[in-house]
Amino acid sequence: MTGGFDSYSSLGSVLDARFRGHSDRNWEEWRQLHYYETADQISKDAARAWVNRQKLNYRSISDKKALRHLISANVNQAFLEEIGKLCNLRRLELEWPFLGTDLTPLLALRRLEHLSIDSPRNLSDFSPLLALPSLRTLLITNAKRMTNVEWLSGAHHLEVIGIEGAIDSEPEIESLEPLAGLRSLRAFFGVSTRLADKRLTPLAQCPALEYVSIARCAPRSEFDMLHHAQPNLVCHWFDAEAWGTLGLKAVG
């Protein structure tokens, strides 16, 4: 890609929203039409719901079999057990904080395509999620117990992967080597994530890759190498002007 900083930023914003699944997200619409104080308020035919756990307000959500998209925060293990019975879910967003201790209930969601988990403070093993046959997007934020991405080796069905930090937390992973050669990977997110080996070569070996949004976690030479290997790839750090922008760590 050629063009100036603004071109990279504009296209990056579009791709960021698309691959995160936010292109058609209207939060005001969600607040007005899909937010519920308790699961009892959700109609039997509702396809979308936003319910944040407060005490036992999630009870009966497992009866809402029409749900396709669920957003929930403060989810504990009991709530997760209920969610695992929503057999028609396509998209699940587990917002900050996620308090579950066992991901097994999610394995029943055979139609789930998009899963995001924010601040899973009690988990270190995410490999069970790869058994979800329809999963294409997996975004994990602020997983402080995750030190490597070895479990993603061979995850050829995933199109979007995010291993990200938070404003006040910049986790370090050993290497991106397990991602090398992932056939379906179209986008990788690594905002606020440090890279111990500072190598981007594994991303250069992903043939379908279109977009990378990561911190300045490697030397400029590594980004130059990646740009040369994947000339059609969009990455903020391919623009020379980005390196002169102090304090900017990521796109998106």
C-alpha positions in Angstrom: 0.0 0.0 0.0 1.2 3.5 -0.8 -0.1 6.8 0.6 0.4 9.1 3.6 -0.4 8.7 7.2 -4.0 9.8 6.9 -4.6 7.2 4.2 -3.3 4.5 6.5 -5.2 5.7 9.4 -8.5 6.0 7.5 -8.3 2.6 5.9 -7.0 1.1 9.2 -10.1 2.4 11.0 -12.4 0.9 8.5 -10.7 -2.5 8.6 -10.4 -2.3 12.4 -14.2 -1.9 12.7 -14.9 -4.6 10.1 -12.7 -7.3 11.6 -13.8 -6.5 15.2 -17.4 -6.7 14.0 -18.2 -3.1 14.9 -19.0 -1.8 11.4 -22.8 -1.9 12.0 -22.6 -1.4 15.8 -24.9 1.4 17.0 -24.6 1.6 20.8 -27.6 3.9 21.1 -29.8 1.4 19.4 -28.5 -1.3 21.7 -29.2 0.8 24.8 -32.7 1.6 23.7 -33.8 -1.7 22.1 -31.6 -4.6 23.4 -30.5 -3.7 27.0 -32.3 -5.6 29.8 -32.0 -5.2 33.6 -33.0 -8.9 34.0 -33.1 -11.9 31.7 -36.8 -12.2 32.5 -37.5 -9.1 30.4 -36.1 -10.7 27.2 -38.8 -11.9 24.9 -38.8 -15.5 23.6 -38.2 -14.3 20.1 -35.5 -11.7 20.8 -32.3 -12.2 18.7 -30.2 -9.7 20.6 -29.7 -9.0 24.2 -27.4 -7.0 26.5 -27.5 -8.2 30.1 -24.9 -7.3 32.7 -24.8 -9.6 35.8 -26.1 -8.2 39.0 -26.7 -10.9 41.6 -29.0 -13.4 40.0 -30.6 -11.2 37.3 -29.3 -13.6 34.6 -31.5 -16.5 35.7 -33.8 -17.9 32.9 -31.6 -16.5 30.1 -31.0 -20.1 29.0 -34.7 -20.2 28.0 -34.1 -17.5 25.3 -33.2 -19.9 22.6 -33.8 -17.3 19.8 -30.8 -15.3 20.9 -28.1 -14.9 18.2 -26.0 -12.1 19.8 -25.4 -11.6 23.5 -23.4 -9.0 25.3 -22.7 -9.5 29.0 -20.4 -8.2 31.7 -19.3 -9.5 35.0 -20.1 -13.1 33.9 -19.3 -15.7 36.6 -19.3 -19.5 36.2 -23.0 -19.9 37.0 -24.0 -17.3 34.3 -21.6 -19.0 31.9 -23.4 -22.3 32.4 -26.7 -20.6 31.4 -25.1 -19.0 28.3 -23.8 -22.5 27.3 -27.5 -23.5 26.7 -28.1 -20.8 24.1 -27.6 -23.2 21.2 -28.3 -20.6 18.5 -25.8 -18.0 19.5 -23.6 -16.7 16.7 -21.9 -13.9 18.6 -20.9 -13.7 22.3 -19.2 -10.7 23.9 -18.1 -11.3 27.5 -17.2 -7.8 28.7 -15.0 -6.7 31.6 -14.6 -8.5 33.9 -15.0 -12.1 33.0 -15.0 -14.2 36.2 -15.6 -17.7 34.8 -13.2 -20.5 35.8 -14.0 -23.1 33.2 -14.8 -22.5 29.5 -16.3 -26.0 29.0 -19.9 -24.7 28.9 -19.1 -22.7 25.7 -18.3 -25.9 23.8 -22.0 -26.6 23.4 -22.3 -23.4 21.2 -21.7 -25.2 18.0 -22.9 -22.3 15.9 -20.8 -19.6 17.6 -18.8 -17.6 15.1 -17.6 -14.6 17.1 -16.3 -14.7 20.7 -14.6 -11.9 22.7 -13.5 -12.2 26.3 -12.4 -9.2 28.3 -10.2 -9.6 31.4 -10.5 -13.3 32.1 -8.7 -13.1 35.4 -9.1 -16.8 36.4 -8.0 -18.5 33.2 -4.7 -19.5 31.7 -5.8 -22.2 29.2 -7.9 -21.1 26.3 -7.3 -24.0 24.0 -10.7 -25.6 24.5 -12.2 -22.8 22.5 -10.5 -24.1 19.3 -13.0 -27.0 19.4 -15.8 -24.7 18.5 -16.5 -25.7 14.9 -18.0 -22.5 13.6 -15.7 -20.1 15.4 -14.0 -17.6 13.1 -13.3 -14.6 15.3 -11.6 -14.9 18.7 -10.6 -11.7 20.6 -9.1 -12.0 24.1 -8.2 -8.9 26.0 -6.1 -8.5 29.2 -5.5 -12.2 29.9 -2.9 -11.7 32.5 -2.2 -15.5 32.9 -1.6 -16.1 29.2 2.2 -16.0 28.5 2.3 -17.6 25.1 0.1 -18.4 22.1 1.2 -22.0 21.6 -2.4 -23.1 21.9 -3.2 -21.2 18.6 -0.8 -23.4 16.6 -2.9 -25.1 13.9 -6.0 -22.8 14.4 -6.5 -22.7 10.6 -10.2 -22.1 10.9 -9.8 -18.7 12.6 -10.0 -15.6 10.4 -9.5 -13.0 13.2 -7.3 -13.4 16.2 -6.8 -10.8 19.0 -4.4 -11.1 21.9 -4.5 -7.7 23.4 -3.6 -5.8 26.5 -5.4 -2.9 28.3 -4.7 0.7 29.1 -3.0 -0.2 32.4 -1.7 -3.6 31.3 0.7 -4.5 28.6 1.2 -8.3 28.7 4.1 -9.9 27.1 3.9 -13.0 24.9 7.0 -15.0 24.0 6.5 -15.2 20.2 4.1 -15.1 17.4 5.7 -18.2 15.9 2.6 -20.4 16.6 0.6 -18.2 14.2 3.0 -18.9 11.3 1.2 -20.3 8.3 -2.3 -20.0 9.6 -4.2 -20.4 6.3 -7.4 -18.5 7.1 -6.0 -15.7 9.3 -7.2 -12.3 7.8 -6.6 -10.0 10.8 -4.4 -10.0 13.9 -4.9 -7.6 16.8 -2.2 -7.1 19.4 -2.9 -3.7 20.8 -1.0 -3.0 24.1 0.8 -6.3 23.8 4.6 -6.7 24.1 6.5 -9.3 22.1 9.5 -10.9 23.8 11.3 -12.1 20.6 10.4 -8.9 18.7 9.9 -10.9 15.5 7.1 -10.4 12.9 8.2 -13.1 10.5 5.4 -15.5 11.5 2.8 -13.0 10.3 4.6 -12.8 6.9 3.8 -16.5 6.5 0.1 -16.1 6.8 -1.1 -16.1 3.2 -4.6 -14.6 3.7 -3.6 -11.8 6.1 -5.1 -8.4 5.3 -4.8 -6.3 8.4 -2.5 -6.1 11.4 -3.1 -3.7 14.4 -0.4 -4.1 17.0 1.7 -2.1 19.3 5.2 -0.9 18.3 6.4 -4.2 19.6 9.3 -4.8 17.2 12.1 -2.9 15.5 11.2 -0.9 12.4 13.2 -3.4 10.3 10.7 -6.1 11.2 7.8 -4.0 10.0 9.8 -3.2 6.8 10.3 -6.9 6.3 6.6 -7.7 6.8 5.6 -4.9 4.4 8.0 -6.3 1.8 6.7 -9.8 2.3 3.0 -8.7 2.3 2.8 -5.6 0.1 -1.1 -5.5 0.2 -1.2 -5.9 4.0 -2.5 -2.8 5.9 -0.6 -1.9 9.1 -0.2 1.5 10.7 3.5 1.0 11.2 4.2 0.7 7.4 3.8 4.5 7.1 7.0 6.4 7.9 5.1 9.2 9.5 3.8 6.8 12.2 7.3 6.4 13.6 7.5 10.1 14.3 4.3 10.2 16.2 5.4 10.1 19.9 3.4 8.0 22.2 1.3 6.3 19.6 1.4 2.6 20.1 -1.3 1.1 17.9 -3.9 1.5 15.3 -7.6 1.3 15.9 
